[in-house]
Amino acid sequence: MAPLRRSRSCLLVAITAPLAALWHLWAPEGSPLALAFFGSDKEDPVDRTKRILREADAVFFDVDSTVVTTEGIDLIGKCFGIMKEISELTHKAMNGNVKFQDAMAERLQLMADHGMTKEKLEKCVKTEGVPKWSPGVREFVQMLHKQGTDVYLVSGGFQNMIKPIALELHIPQKMIYANEILFDEEGNYAGFDRSAPTSASGGKPKVLKLMKRKKGYKNMIMIGDGATDLDARLHGPAKAFIGYGGVSVREKVKNNADWFITSFDEVLDVLPKGTDL
C-alpha cells in the first residue's frame, strides 16, 4: 500500500503544482483573487495598496468618470444631439461587454453621421470641455507631485478633451496617453489613430509596460472606474489597482480592485501632508 500512497501523492503534486503556478500568473500577488486562493496569511490588499501608494514612483489615472465626473465622448455626442446613444455604447465598453476599438469606431462613426467635422468638434470642445472635477482629485494629484511621484493620464478618451485637464493638473503633455480623432484635408471625419496603444482593448496594460521599460518604475498604481483600468492590474505590471466608484460603480471593478473607493478623500488621508513631505 505504501508505494500506492506515494504514487498518489506524487500524482497530486504533479497536478496541483502547475495549476498553482498558472494561478500566480493569472491572479497577481496581493490581489483579492490571489488572497482567496492562497489564504489570508498575506498582507491585507487594502493595507498593501496604501503602503504601495506611499512608495509609488508612478500613478496612472483614468480620466473620464475618475479624474472628472463626465465621459468626454458623451459630451461630444451631446453636441451632435446623440448623447443618449453614445452613452449607452460607452457603458457597454466600460463594462467589458464589447471590444474597445469596436465601440469607439461605432461611436465616432455615429457622430460623423450626425454632422461631426473638425471645425464643429473644435467648437464642441470649447463649450463642453471645461473640466468637472471629481472632488479631491486635484489635491490628490498635487500631493503625489509633492512626494515625487510621476503622474500620468491614460484614457480611452480623446487628446483634445484631455489636454486642458492635464494643463490644470500640471501634468506634461508627454505624460498623456489618449486617442486622436482624424480628419481629412476638408475637415471630414477620417477615423482614429489606431497606432495609439489606448485605441484597442488591452491598451492600458501596454502603456504601463511601456513606461516600466522606459523609466524602470518599481511601484506603479492604476486608478480608474472601468474594466479597461482593471486590466492594468490583472494583465499588466501595476502593483495595485484602486477602483473608483465616485461616479459609477461597476461590479467587476468593485469585486476585483485591491482597494475600492468612492471618494478621493479616502486616499488623501493616506499620503503624508504638508511639512511631512
Summary of the structure (lengths in Angstrom):
residues: 277
radius of gyration: 21.2
end to end distance: 66.0
largest distance: 83.8
contacts: 916
relative contact order: 0.16
helix: 53%
strand: 15%
